[in-house]
Amino acid sequence: MNNDTSAYLLPNYEDDPKAGRILSRYFGLIFDEQLAAWWTNERDCPSNRDLRTFKRWFEVEFHSIVLDLVDGLLFDDE
């Protein structure tokens, strides 16, 4: 299941404690997005979607650099 993981662009951070605060701020949105991508039946999804549950369900990695190598305009496919 972890062969093609999702990446989310988040605000810059300077250290691990700040990265943790950023995750605390955005984990709910990420949780909802990931569950919706996997399965649409809400009854099968966890009812408790707190940060602790998020960390049990997902492996989180922070990367400080994202490079766009495509020479073209960005667009939203929705």
MODELLER restraints for C-alpha pairs under 7 A, 6 or more apart:
rsr = mdl.restraints
at = mdl.atoms
rsr.add(forms.Gaussian(group=physical.xy_distance, feature=features.Distance(at['CA:13:A'], at['CA:19:A']), mean=5.75, stdev=0.5))
rsr.add(forms.Gaussian(group=physical.xy_distance, feature=features.Distance(at['CA:24:A'], at['CA:51:A']), mean=6.78, stdev=0.5))
rsr.add(forms.Gaussian(group=physical.xy_distance, feature=features.Distance(at['CA:27:A'], at['CA:51:A']), mean=6.76, stdev=0.5))
rsr.add(forms.Gaussian(group=physical.xy_distance, feature=features.Distance(at['CA:31:A'], at['CA:54:A']), mean=6.67, stdev=0.5))
